[in-house]
Amino acid sequence: MGGIAGVLGAGSLEKLCAAALAMLRAEAHRGPDDEGLVALMTAEPVCQTILGSRRLAVVDSSREGNQPMQNENGTVWAVFDGEIYNGNTLRKELLSKGHRFRSRTNTDVLLHLYEEYGDGCLSRLRGMFAIAIWDHKARRLILARDRLGEKPLYYAWDGTRFVFASEIKALLVSGLVTRRLNPAAVSAYLNLGWVPSPLTIVDGVKSLEPGSLASFQNGQLQIKRYWDLVFKEDNSLDEAQAVGPLREHLQEAVRLRLHSDVPIGAFISGGVDSSAMLSFMRESVTGKLHTFSFAFEQPELNEGPRARALADRFQTDHTEYLITSQEILRELSFIVAAMDQPSVDGINSYFASKIARSSGTVVALSDLGGDQLFGGYSSFWLAPRILQLGRSADTPWESGKALEALLSWLPRGGRSRQIAALLRRAPFLEVAYLAAKGLFLDDVLEHVLSERFVNGSGGFDPLVYLQDIGHGYSESLSNRICRLELRTDLHNQLLRDTDAMSMAHSLELRSPFLDHPLVEFLAKVPSQVKFSSKPKRLLIQAMSGKLPVQPGDRINGPSNSPFGFWLKNRWRGLAEELLCGRTVMSVDLFDRDGLRRLWDDFLRNRIGWSRIWAVLILQLWIRRHIDGEISLLPPGFQFVRRG
């Protein structure tokens, strides 16, 4: 576990090693236990291959487990970030074939597995990982990511040098990547609230897609998928037949993720997902078990009592962290520095990871994926309703009862005009999904972004992006929404943010709901069984008798956030200075008058807080990572409590 980086291509050995070392130093938080670098000469005198690693020692902290690691004769080298949960099983198989190991680490298993199966080794791995393998005989570099995208991996190729790293921040300090915004990615971020892979916010840098393998050989880069999720429903499975295998899959997924030589804990909320996860953790852990949750100052947004009740039920050593508006401002520079790309999410993960690591916990389990797999999000019911209305030929959108009914389902400051405008384009699922979850429409962006930037934005179309992901994988509407949730919001925002925020505190986060055998099993369960009228009914039935959640209980924790209140009150001075003041940043990116109108619409409750927050975070991210500023608050800014 940790961070990886490397360079392949032309240039002086001294310069390229310095670039690789700078990347490793930028990833020091990912692996505080060891730093390793190796330079491998190729037959061509002008070509170098350099691999580097930062290590967070979770299993086998001995020197034999340090990276980069080579096989016995030095023909294969590897650097590895992640965990292989079936590593012991693979080790026994490889021992029976005559392989010998120097350590108990996953990297050692990976090396010998590659020797035995070549690229086919990836399909045998069960876990989360970002991998770089140098095959010296073939003069070939291989990069790979896990199936669901839990571990990140970024790369850039300028025709002379190929460079990769676990974090974009590392690539930026290498001196081999220009600090320049990708206009298409900026538009995409404002459309969606996150940057969709393989795009990144930095021009020339790409994200390797989940379940993909990149091969770099003889100056040529080839990328292919080794895994993808296709829904093939087994109509013979009813609820009674599905609950048993589901329970067994989840139980095994949790058990495998408890393997560690360091203290382990869990993030909990008190909902059914974390309840199921903690139930199985307690079955395997008989001793002390740490759990962590966060709370806000506002009682109506505080899920602390539910989390504490769950902790009491399973007798854990529980810590609740109170997130205040003032503390967020105090930590804002560190939070933005930890963001590998701008995102409207991630702050909760930052503070939860901070308190977990400060308690001595090095590994924590998370319930990420449960909402996406079992229909816990509003998109599973809201998008179909929007689509149904959009397909009604006689729907009078501007003044009719249909629009009034739709608005009654939406949160305050909802998107009536946005939904109506989208559905006029074409009434299909991706349009409805974007209407339910998107931030800015293109016609709104034209008034917020500067004319110069709009003209050079590259024309990212969020609907085309969503269609490419969703089409052809299932006939079921609910399954298509599930796939969209897994491949968009989960991958591009939740997993990316939790990895960045947890690793900023040198904490490893594991997600049992993303165990690929569990995900593949659920892809076979008929959608009418998985996605009934009650969210997460299948999971509740599978855990019957094990959870402190009864069928009548609220399933999800609070979905609201105090950010809107804080922006209008305690953070108002900061927001107005950044959006409308003389020190407004990125003036070549935004239209000043457009930002003022946006802020006025927010104050008048015409739009929600998330659009304001998205613009603020983008500006702060640019200032920190593109402009290189350390302090992000305006000069002389004083925190003022307004409510």
HUJO-V568940 format. One record per residue. N is the residue number from 1. RES is the residue in one letter. OMEGA is omega in degrees with one decimal (* if undefined). D_LAST is the distance of its C-alpha to the last C-alpha in Angstrom with 2 decimals. Layout:
N;RES;OMEGA;D_LAST
N;RES;OMEGA;D_LAST
This chain:
1;M;176.7;43.14
2;G;179.7;41.53
3;G;179.4;41.87
4;I;178.9;44.92
5;A;178.0;46.09
6;G;179.2;49.38
7;V;174.1;51.45
8;L;176.5;54.73
9;G;-174.4;56.78
10;A;177.9;58.48
11;G;179.2;57.78
12;S;-179.9;58.58
13;L;-178.4;57.98
14;E;-178.4;56.25
15;K;-177.3;53.74
16;L;175.8;52.96
17;C;177.8;52.62
18;A;177.5;50.20
19;A;179.6;48.12
20;A;179.6;48.16
21;L;177.6;47.28
22;A;178.2;44.29
23;M;179.7;43.05
24;L;179.2;43.49
25;R;177.6;41.61
26;A;179.1;38.68
27;E;-175.5;38.83
28;A;179.7;39.17
29;H;179.8;36.02
30;R;-177.5;37.72
31;G;-176.3;40.70
32;P;-171.1;40.56
33;D;179.2;43.86
34;D;175.0;46.41
35;E;-179.3;47.10
36;G;-178.6;50.26
37;L;177.2;51.95
38;V;176.6;55.36
39;A;-175.6;57.31
40;L;-179.7;59.97
41;M;173.9;62.73
42;T;-178.9;64.12
43;A;179.9;67.62
44;E;-174.5;66.47
45;P;-177.0;66.18
46;V;-174.8;63.35
47;C;178.7;61.10
48;Q;172.4;58.88
49;T;-176.9;56.86
50;I;178.2;54.11
51;L;179.4;52.02
52;G;-178.0;49.19
53;S;165.3;46.96
54;R;-171.4;44.12
55;R;165.8;44.48
56;L;-172.7;42.15
57;A;178.6;44.83
58;V;175.9;44.15
59;V;178.8;47.81
60;D;-178.1;50.68
61;S;-179.2;49.24
62;S;179.9;52.76
63;R;-179.5;53.89
64;E;-179.8;55.88
65;G;-179.0;52.68
66;N;179.7;51.50
67;Q;-4.1;51.46
68;P;-176.9;52.91
69;M;-179.7;55.50
70;Q;172.5;59.01
71;N;-171.7;61.69
72;E;-176.3;64.96
73;N;175.4;66.72
74;G;-179.8;63.78
75;T;178.9;64.15
76;V;178.2;60.67
77;W;-179.2;57.41
78;A;164.7;53.91
79;V;-166.1;50.28
80;F;173.4;47.95
81;D;177.4;44.25
82;G;178.4;43.47
83;E;173.4;45.17
84;I;-171.5;48.33
85;Y;173.9;48.09
86;N;-176.8;51.77
87;G;-179.4;52.90
88;N;177.4;55.08
89;T;178.6;56.89
90;L;179.2;57.54
91;R;179.5;58.70
92;K;178.4;61.32
93;E;-178.1;62.52
94;L;175.0;62.93
95;L;179.7;64.68
96;S;178.9;67.17
97;K;175.5;67.87
98;G;178.9;68.66
99;H;178.9;65.45
100;R;-173.1;64.51
101;F;178.5;61.10
102;R;-176.4;60.04
103;S;176.8;56.62
104;R;-172.4;54.54
105;T;174.6;52.02
106;N;-177.5;51.19
107;T;178.0;52.31
108;D;177.4;55.78
109;V;-178.7;55.99
110;L;-179.9;54.88
111;L;-177.3;57.58
112;H;176.5;60.36
113;L;176.7;59.06
114;Y;176.5;59.23
115;E;-174.5;62.74
116;E;-170.3;63.76
117;Y;-177.4;62.14
118;G;-179.4;61.00
119;D;179.3;58.18
120;G;179.4;58.71
121;C;-175.7;57.02
122;L;-178.0;53.60
123;S;-179.2;54.34
124;R;-177.6;55.10
125;L;176.7;51.76
126;R;-177.0;49.18
127;G;176.3;45.85
128;M;-174.8;43.32
129;F;164.3;44.73
130;A;-167.4;45.06
131;I;166.8;48.63
132;A;179.5;50.82
133;I;173.7;54.59
134;W;176.6;57.25
135;D;-171.6;60.69
136;H;-179.7;63.04
137;K;-178.1;66.17
138;A;-174.0;64.68
139;R;-170.1;62.75
140;R;175.2;59.77
141;L;-179.5;56.03
142;I;171.6;54.18
143;L;179.1;50.42
144;A;176.1;49.00
145;R;178.2;45.76
146;D;-168.7;45.23
147;R;-175.8;45.41
148;L;175.9;41.76
149;G;179.3;40.36
150;E;-180.0;38.64
151;K;-175.3;39.76
152;P;174.2;39.38
153;L;-176.5;42.22
154;Y;-179.4;42.34
155;Y;175.2;45.36
156;A;-179.7;46.72
157;W;-176.5;50.34
158;D;-178.2;51.50
159;G;178.3;55.19
160;T;-178.7;55.88
161;R;174.5;53.49
162;F;-175.4;51.69
163;V;-179.5;48.57
164;F;179.2;46.23
165;A;177.3;43.34
166;S;-177.0;40.73
167;E;175.6;37.92
168;I;179.6;37.68
169;K;178.9;36.29
170;A;178.3;39.67
171;L;-177.2;41.64
172;L;-179.4;39.80
173;V;-176.8;40.86
174;S;-173.4;44.44
175;G;-179.2;45.51
176;L;179.8;47.19
177;V;-179.1;44.35
178;T;176.6;43.02
179;R;-177.1;39.29
180;R;-179.0;39.20
181;L;172.0;36.93
182;N;-174.8;38.55
183;P;179.6;37.79
184;A;179.9;38.59
185;A;176.8;36.19
186;V;177.8;33.34
187;S;179.7;34.03
188;A;178.6;34.32
189;Y;-179.6;30.98
190;L;173.1;29.24
191;N;-164.2;31.32
192;L;-175.1;30.53
193;G;176.4;27.60
194;W;-179.0;30.16
195;V;-176.7;33.49
196;P;176.8;36.48
197;S;7.7;39.33
198;P;174.7;41.88
199;L;165.2;39.92
200;T;-177.5;37.68
201;I;-179.1;35.40
202;V;-179.2;38.10
203;D;178.7;41.23
204;G;179.2;44.32
205;V;178.5;42.57
206;K;175.2;42.82
207;S;173.8;41.62
208;L;-176.1;44.45
209;E;174.6;43.93
210;P;178.2;43.73
211;G;-175.5;47.18
212;S;176.5;48.83
213;L;175.3;51.41
214;A;179.5;51.96
215;S;178.9;55.40
216;F;-175.1;56.14
217;Q;178.5;59.88
218;N;177.4;62.19
219;G;-179.2;59.41
220;Q;178.9;58.47
221;L;176.9;55.20
222;Q;-179.1;55.43
223;I;177.9;52.63
224;K;175.9;53.24
225;R;171.9;51.52
226;Y;178.9;52.91
227;W;171.7;50.66
228;D;-176.7;48.81
229;L;176.1;47.54
230;V;-178.5;49.72
231;F;175.6;49.29
232;K;-172.5;52.71
233;E;174.0;52.24
234;D;-173.7;54.71
235;N;176.2;55.17
236;S;-179.7;57.02
237;L;170.1;53.79
238;D;-176.1;52.20
239;E;-178.1;49.27
240;A;-179.3;51.61
241;Q;-176.1;53.21
242;A;-171.3;50.00
243;V;-179.6;47.98
244;G;176.9;50.44
245;P;178.2;50.64
246;L;179.4;46.88
247;R;-179.6;46.34
248;E;178.7;49.00
249;H;-177.8;47.60
250;L;178.4;44.09
251;Q;179.4;45.56
252;E;-179.9;47.63
253;A;178.3;44.81
254;V;-177.8;42.70
255;R;-178.9;45.73
256;L;-176.9;46.67
257;R;176.9;43.24
258;L;179.8;43.47
259;H;-175.9;46.22
260;S;173.1;45.00
261;D;-176.7;46.19
262;V;-178.4;42.64
263;P;-175.6;39.86
264;I;-179.8;38.39
265;G;-177.8;35.30
266;A;169.0;33.26
267;F;-179.6;29.85
268;I;177.7;29.16
269;S;-175.2;26.70
270;G;176.8;28.58
271;G;-174.4;29.89
272;V;-179.2;33.59
273;D;-179.2;34.07
274;S;176.1;32.87
275;S;178.5;34.57
276;A;-180.0;37.85
277;M;-177.5;37.59
278;L;176.9;36.86
279;S;-179.6;39.65
280;F;174.7;42.17
281;M;-178.2;40.87
282;R;176.1;41.47
283;E;-176.1;44.99
284;S;-177.3;45.86
285;V;-178.0;43.94
286;T;-178.0;45.21
287;G;-176.3;43.61
288;K;-179.8;40.13
289;L;-178.6;37.68
290;H;172.4;34.16
291;T;-174.7;31.37
292;F;174.5;27.85
293;S;177.7;24.73
294;F;178.5;21.06
295;A;173.8;17.97
296;F;-179.4;14.28
297;E;-176.8;11.53
298;Q;-177.0;11.31
299;P;-177.0;14.51
300;E;178.6;15.73
301;L;-171.9;16.05
302;N;175.9;17.62
303;E;-179.2;21.36
304;G;-179.4;21.94
305;P;179.0;23.92
306;R;178.7;26.34
307;A;178.6;26.89
308;R;177.2;27.53
309;A;177.6;29.91
310;L;178.3;31.75
311;A;177.9;32.01
312;D;-178.9;33.40
313;R;-176.3;35.85
314;F;171.5;37.32
315;Q;178.3;36.98
316;T;171.9;35.11
317;D;-167.0;33.49
318;H;175.0;29.91
319;T;175.1;26.88
320;E;-177.2;23.35
321;Y;180.0;20.96
322;L;179.3;17.20
323;I;179.7;15.65
324;T;179.4;12.27
325;S;-178.3;10.61
326;Q;-179.5;11.75
327;E;177.0;15.15
328;I;178.7;15.70
329;L;178.7;15.42
330;R;-175.9;17.74
331;E;-169.3;20.13
332;L;-179.8;19.91
333;S;179.5;23.28
334;F;179.3;24.95
335;I;-179.6;23.65
336;V;176.8;24.96
337;A;-179.8;28.09
338;A;-179.4;28.71
339;M;177.6;28.53
340;D;172.0;32.12
341;Q;179.5;31.19
342;P;-178.4;27.97
343;S;176.6;26.30
344;V;-176.8;23.17
345;D;170.0;23.49
346;G;-175.2;24.21
347;I;178.0;21.07
348;N;179.8;21.36
349;S;179.5;25.03
350;Y;-176.3;24.38
351;F;176.7;22.50
352;A;178.8;24.85
353;S;179.9;27.80
354;K;-177.6;26.59
355;I;178.2;26.41
356;A;-177.4;29.65
357;R;-179.9;31.59
358;S;178.1;30.42
359;S;-178.1;31.85
360;G;177.9;35.22
361;T;-179.6;35.20
362;V;179.7;36.96
363;V;177.8;37.32
364;A;174.9;34.91
365;L;-178.2;35.56
366;S;179.0;33.17
367;D;177.6;33.40
368;L;178.5;33.07
369;G;-177.6;35.44
370;G;179.8;35.31
371;D;-178.0;33.22
372;Q;-174.5;35.52
373;L;-173.9;38.74
374;F;173.6;38.11
375;G;-177.4;36.20
376;G;-176.9;32.74
377;Y;-180.0;30.91
378;S;-179.6;30.38
379;S;-178.5;32.71
380;F;175.3;35.63
381;W;-176.4;35.31
382;L;-179.1;33.39
383;A;176.9;35.75
384;P;179.0;38.88
385;R;175.8;37.55
386;I;-179.3;36.70
387;L;179.5;40.15
388;Q;178.3;41.86
389;L;-178.9;40.47
390;G;-179.0;41.31
391;R;178.4;44.90
392;S;-173.5;45.35
393;A;-175.7;47.66
394;D;-178.3;46.73
395;T;177.0;42.92
396;P;-168.4;41.68
397;W;-169.1;38.48
398;E;-175.4;37.20
399;S;-172.0;37.41
400;G;-179.1;38.95
401;K;-178.7;38.03
402;A;179.4;38.00
403;L;177.7;35.03
404;E;178.3;33.21
405;A;-180.0;33.98
406;L;-179.7;32.79
407;L;179.9;29.45
408;S;178.8;28.94
409;W;-172.7;29.12
410;L;177.2;26.60
411;P;179.0;22.81
412;R;-176.3;20.65
413;G;-174.3;21.07
414;G;-163.3;24.41
415;R;-172.4;27.47
416;S;-178.3;29.96
417;R;178.9;31.56
418;Q;-179.4;31.57
419;I;-179.4;33.33
420;A;-179.2;35.77
421;A;179.8;36.66
422;L;-175.3;37.25
423;L;173.6;39.40
424;R;-178.6;41.55
425;R;-179.5;42.61
426;A;-178.5;44.06
427;P;173.4;43.24
428;F;-166.2;43.44
429;L;-175.5;41.29
430;E;175.6;39.89
431;V;-179.9;38.67
432;A;179.7;36.95
433;Y;178.2;35.46
434;L;178.2;34.10
435;A;-178.1;32.71
436;A;-169.1;30.88
437;K;-175.0;29.54
438;G;178.9;29.83
439;L;-176.0;27.25
440;F;166.6;29.01
441;L;-177.8;32.38
442;D;-177.5;34.84
443;D;174.6;34.83
444;V;-180.0;31.07
445;L;-179.9;31.51
446;E;179.3;34.13
447;H;-179.2;31.57
448;V;179.4;29.05
449;L;178.4;31.66
450;S;-179.9;34.02
451;E;179.9;37.47
452;R;-178.2;39.12
453;F;179.9;37.25
454;V;-178.2;37.77
455;N;-179.4;41.49
456;G;-172.4;41.77
457;S;174.5;39.49
458;G;171.3;42.40
459;G;174.1;41.71
460;F;179.3;40.00
461;D;-177.1;40.22
462;P;-179.6;37.87
463;L;176.5;40.15
464;V;178.1;43.21
465;Y;-178.9;41.40
466;L;178.7;40.41
467;Q;179.0;43.91
468;D;-179.7;45.56
469;I;-167.8;43.66
470;G;-172.0;44.03
471;H;170.3;47.52
472;G;-176.7;50.57
473;Y;177.0;49.11
474;S;173.8;49.00
475;E;-177.2;49.84
476;S;178.6;47.11
477;L;-178.4;43.92
478;S;177.4;41.84
479;N;178.8;43.61
480;R;175.2;42.97
481;I;177.5;39.23
482;C;179.5;39.49
483;R;177.3;41.25
484;L;179.6;38.74
485;E;-178.7;35.88
486;L;-172.7;37.88
487;R;-177.9;38.99
488;T;-174.4;35.89
489;D;-178.6;32.42
490;L;-175.6;33.65
491;H;-171.2;35.87
492;N;-178.5;34.08
493;Q;-170.8;30.51
494;L;-179.7;30.14
495;L;179.4;33.24
496;R;-178.0;32.89
497;D;-178.1;29.31
498;T;175.4;30.02
499;D;-178.0;33.16
500;A;-175.5;31.51
501;M;178.4;28.58
502;S;-179.0;30.82
503;M;173.5;33.59
504;A;178.1;31.26
505;H;179.9;31.20
506;S;179.0;34.93
507;L;177.0;34.33
508;E;-178.6;36.65
509;L;-178.8;35.25
510;R;-173.0;37.74
511;S;-176.9;37.41
512;P;179.0;40.11
513;F;179.7;39.32
514;L;172.5;40.54
515;D;-169.0;43.93
516;H;173.4;46.23
517;P;176.0;48.79
518;L;-179.9;46.03
519;V;179.8;44.78
520;E;176.1;48.41
521;F;-179.4;49.12
522;L;177.4;46.20
523;A;177.9;47.52
524;K;-177.9;50.67
525;V;-179.7;49.02
526;P;-174.7;49.26
527;S;-180.0;46.01
528;Q;175.4;46.42
529;V;-179.1;46.47
530;K;-170.6;43.45
531;F;179.2;41.24
532;S;-178.5;41.76
533;S;179.1;39.65
534;K;-179.6;37.45
535;P;172.6;35.58
536;K;-179.4;37.17
537;R;-177.6;39.84
538;L;179.3;42.48
539;L;178.9;40.53
540;I;178.9;39.77
541;Q;179.8;43.45
542;A;-177.5;44.53
543;M;-177.7;42.46
544;S;179.9;43.47
545;G;-177.8;43.78
546;K;-170.9;42.00
547;L;172.7;38.34
548;P;179.6;35.90
549;V;179.2;35.03
550;Q;-176.7;36.98
551;P;-179.0;37.70
552;G;-177.1;35.28
553;D;172.0;32.30
554;R;-173.7;29.47
555;I;-176.6;30.69
556;N;172.3;27.80
557;G;-178.4;24.48
558;P;-179.7;21.22
559;S;-179.3;21.62
560;N;-178.5;18.09
561;S;177.0;15.57
562;P;-174.0;11.80
563;F;179.2;12.69
564;G;177.6;12.38
565;F;-178.2;8.72
566;W;-179.7;8.23
567;L;-179.4;10.82
568;K;-174.9;9.42
569;N;-171.1;6.06
570;R;-179.4;6.40
571;W;-171.7;10.11
572;R;179.7;10.85
573;G;179.0;12.98
574;L;-177.6;14.90
575;A;-178.7;15.55
576;E;178.0;16.81
577;E;-178.1;18.91
578;L;-177.2;20.49
579;L;-169.0;21.09
580;C;-173.1;21.94
581;G;-179.7;22.36
582;R;-178.8;25.67
583;T;-179.1;25.38
584;V;-175.1;25.03
585;M;175.3;27.06
586;S;-176.1;29.95
587;V;177.5;30.84
588;D;179.7;34.11
589;L;-174.6;32.40
590;F;172.4;29.87
591;D;-175.3;30.35
592;R;-179.3;27.91
593;D;178.3;28.06
594;G;177.5;27.64
595;L;178.3;24.43
596;R;178.4;23.06
597;R;178.4;24.13
598;L;179.6;22.59
599;W;178.9;19.14
600;D;177.0;19.68
601;D;178.3;20.79
602;F;-179.4;17.66
603;L;179.8;15.41
604;R;177.4;17.95
605;N;176.7;17.88
606;R;177.2;21.45
607;I;178.8;21.06
608;G;-175.5;19.12
609;W;-171.4;16.95
610;S;178.9;19.97
611;R;177.2;21.90
612;I;-178.6;19.31
613;W;179.8;18.98
614;A;179.6;22.80
615;V;179.9;23.32
616;L;-179.0;20.94
617;I;178.7;22.65
618;L;-179.9;26.03
619;Q;180.0;25.51
620;L;179.7;24.36
621;W;179.2;27.28
622;I;-178.6;29.75
623;R;-176.9;28.73
624;R;-168.0;29.16
625;H;178.0;32.23
626;I;-178.9;34.11
627;D;176.4;33.42
628;G;178.6;33.31
629;E;179.2;30.26
630;I;178.2;28.88
631;S;-173.4;25.59
632;L;179.7;23.47
633;L;-180.0;20.59
634;P;179.6;21.60
635;P;177.8;23.37
636;G;-178.5;21.36
637;F;177.5;17.97
638;Q;177.1;15.38
639;F;179.6;12.18
640;V;179.0;9.30
641;R;-176.7;5.90
642;R;-179.8;3.77
643;G;*;0.00
